[in-house]
């Protein structure tokens, strides 16, 4: 069968990998020029794209403009190149939408909670909203990035756990404060290649003086046979020398 995945973020690529392993003919359609936006810098995802392109079809900078159905079942999609406007029809038996999430804030808005520029509910170090004694946690919330101090959509379970602890303790009359900002950590594996990253991507650090260093190594010491390449990239503050971000891509990264 044929499967089409809309979105080339972590969820989209994990789905693509899973369906490929099931023996399906997989196509990934991404509206942005790059895959894994906000996860890896553009110079770090290339090994993944190379590995993927040998196994599945990848269309970046493309929009899905139409779905085609027959008797209530998906039969195909029409995609469009954003630069040339050229359209392409893809037959598909399975369609997975992994194009991001949008906070559900209707209840919070109805009682006057402040909504931030990411569309999420603004919460403080106590997981409290702008309305007294009302707390919010999870994908519907907005908090600050630890490095950039910019508003951040909360969408990782590891972060949500901490928010939940804070909300529960504070709602019950205790005291528990979160850090002033969250440090995003993400990891995944698809098509045999592992990724690991912490801190903001380069595009998110426009207002911070950052120096980047890159290193290419091996998954095993050089004196062991069978090692696979690993690429690493570290960002440090130009003035303080503090490590602000790190990314690793490769086998056993």
C-alpha positions in Angstrom: 0.0 0.0 0.0 0.9 3.7 -0.3 1.1 6.1 2.6 1.4 9.9 2.6 2.7 11.8 5.7 2.0 15.5 5.8 4.7 17.1 8.0 8.4 16.3 8.4 8.9 17.0 12.1 9.6 14.4 14.7 6.1 12.9 14.7 5.9 12.8 10.9 9.3 11.2 10.4 8.7 8.6 13.1 5.4 7.7 11.4 7.2 7.5 8.0 9.8 5.2 9.5 7.2 2.9 11.1 5.1 2.6 7.9 8.2 2.0 5.8 9.1 -0.9 8.1 5.6 -2.2 7.5 6.5 -2.5 3.8 4.5 0.5 2.6 5.5 2.9 -0.2 5.9 6.1 1.9 5.8 9.8 0.8 6.5 12.7 3.1 5.3 16.2 2.2 6.7 19.2 4.0 5.6 22.8 3.5 8.9 24.2 4.7 12.2 24.1 2.8 13.8 22.0 5.6 12.8 18.8 7.4 12.9 18.8 11.2 12.5 22.5 11.6 13.0 23.7 15.2 14.7 20.4 16.0 18.0 20.4 14.0 19.9 23.1 12.1 19.7 22.7 8.4 23.4 21.7 8.2 22.7 18.8 10.6 19.7 17.0 9.0 21.4 16.3 5.7 22.6 12.7 6.6 19.0 11.9 7.6 17.6 13.3 4.4 20.1 11.3 2.4 19.2 8.1 4.2 15.5 8.8 3.9 15.6 9.7 0.2 17.0 6.2 -0.6 14.0 4.6 1.0 11.0 7.0 0.7 9.8 9.9 -1.3 10.4 13.4 0.2 8.8 16.6 -1.1 9.9 19.7 0.8 8.5 23.2 0.1 5.2 21.6 -1.0 1.6 22.1 0.0 -1.2 19.6 0.1 -4.0 21.5 -1.7 -6.5 18.8 -2.2 -7.5 15.3 -0.9 -9.3 12.8 -3.1 -11.7 10.3 -1.7 -13.9 7.5 -2.9 -16.7 5.9 -0.9 -15.4 7.6 2.2 -11.9 6.4 1.8 -8.7 8.3 1.0 -7.5 7.6 -2.5 -5.0 10.4 -3.2 -3.7 13.9 -2.6 -2.7 16.8 -4.8 0.5 18.6 -3.8 1.8 21.9 -5.1 5.4 23.2 -5.3 5.4 26.6 -3.5 8.0 28.0 -5.9 6.7 26.9 -9.3 3.0 26.3 -8.4 3.4 23.0 -10.3 0.9 20.4 -9.1 1.5 16.7 -8.6 -1.1 14.0 -7.9 -0.1 11.2 -5.5 -2.1 8.0 -5.0 -2.4 7.0 -1.4 -4.1 4.5 0.8 -3.2 6.1 4.1 -3.0 9.8 4.9 -1.3 10.9 8.2 -1.5 14.6 9.2 1.5 15.5 11.4 1.7 19.2 10.6 1.9 20.6 14.1 -0.5 21.3 16.9 -2.7 24.2 18.0 -3.5 24.9 21.6 -7.1 24.5 22.7 -7.7 27.6 24.8 -11.5 28.2 24.5 -12.2 27.3 28.2 -9.2 29.4 29.4 -10.2 32.4 27.3 -13.8 32.2 28.5 -12.7 32.9 32.1 -10.2 35.6 31.1 -6.8 33.8 31.0 -4.1 35.6 29.1 -3.2 34.0 25.8 0.4 34.5 24.5 1.7 35.1 21.0 2.2 31.4 20.4 -1.5 30.9 20.9 -0.9 29.1 24.2 -2.1 30.0 27.8 0.5 32.1 29.5 1.7 30.5 32.7 4.2 31.5 35.4 6.8 29.6 37.5 4.0 28.1 39.5 2.1 26.9 36.4 -0.5 29.6 37.3 -2.4 31.5 34.7 -3.3 35.2 34.8 -6.4 34.3 36.7 -5.9 33.6 40.4 -6.1 30.0 41.5 -6.4 28.7 37.9 -3.5 26.5 36.7 -2.6 25.2 33.3 -0.1 22.6 32.0 0.8 20.9 28.8 0.4 21.5 25.1 -2.1 24.3 25.7 0.4 26.5 27.5 3.2 29.0 26.7 6.4 29.4 28.8 9.8 31.0 28.3 12.8 29.4 26.6 15.7 29.1 29.0 18.3 30.4 26.5 16.5 32.9 24.4 13.8 34.0 26.9 11.3 34.0 24.0 7.8 32.5 24.3 7.8 28.8 23.8 5.0 26.4 23.0 5.1 23.6 25.6 4.9 20.2 23.8 7.2 17.7 25.4 6.2 15.2 28.0 9.3 15.7 30.1 8.4 19.4 30.5 4.8 18.8 31.1 5.6 16.4 34.0 7.3 19.3 35.8 4.4 21.7 35.0 2.0 19.1 36.4 4.0 18.8 39.7 4.1 22.5 40.1 0.4 23.0 39.4 -0.6 20.2 41.7 1.5 21.3 44.7 0.6 25.0 44.3 -3.1 24.3 43.8 -3.0 22.3 47.0 -1.5 25.2 49.0 2.2 24.2 48.7 5.1 26.0 47.1 6.9 24.7 44.0 8.5 27.0 41.4 9.7 26.0 37.9 13.0 27.3 36.5 12.8 30.7 34.8 12.7 29.0 31.4 12.6 25.5 29.9 15.5 23.9 28.0 14.1 21.9 25.2 15.6 18.4 24.8 14.5 16.1 22.0 15.7 12.7 20.7 14.4 10.3 18.2 15.4 7.6 15.7 14.3 7.0 12.1 15.7 5.1 9.2 18.6 3.8 11.3 19.9 7.2 12.3 19.5 8.7 15.8 19.3 12.3 16.7 19.7 14.1 20.0 19.5 17.8 20.6 19.2 20.2 23.5 18.7 24.0 23.4 17.4 26.3 20.6 18.3 25.9 16.9 20.5 28.5 15.2 17.6 30.4 13.7 16.1 31.0 17.2 19.3 32.7 18.4 19.4 35.7 16.1 19.7 38.1 19.1 22.3 36.1 21.0 26.1 36.1 20.1 26.7 32.4 19.5 29.8 30.6 18.1 29.3 27.2 16.7 31.7 24.3 16.5 31.2 21.1 14.5 32.9 17.7 14.9 32.6 14.5 12.9 33.5 11.3 14.8 32.6 7.6 14.9 30.1 5.5 16.9 33.1 3.4 17.9 36.7 4.2 18.8 38.9 4.5 15.6 40.7 1.3 16.5 37.4 -0.7 16.4 36.1 -1.9 13.1 32.5 -1.2 12.0 32.2 2.3 13.4 29.5 4.5 11.8 29.8 8.3 11.4 28.4 10.7 14.0 28.2 14.5 13.5 28.1 16.9 16.5 27.5 20.6 16.8 27.8 22.8 19.9 26.8 26.4 20.3 28.5 28.5 23.0 27.9 32.1 24.0 30.6 34.3 22.4 31.2 36.4 25.5 30.6 34.0 28.5 31.6 30.7 26.9 28.4 29.1 28.3 27.2 26.1 26.2 23.8 27.1 24.9 22.9 24.2 22.6 24.1 20.9 21.3 23.1 18.5 18.4 24.2 15.0 17.5 23.2 13.0 14.4 24.3 9.5 13.5 24.3 5.9 14.5 24.2 5.5 18.3 24.2 9.3 18.6 
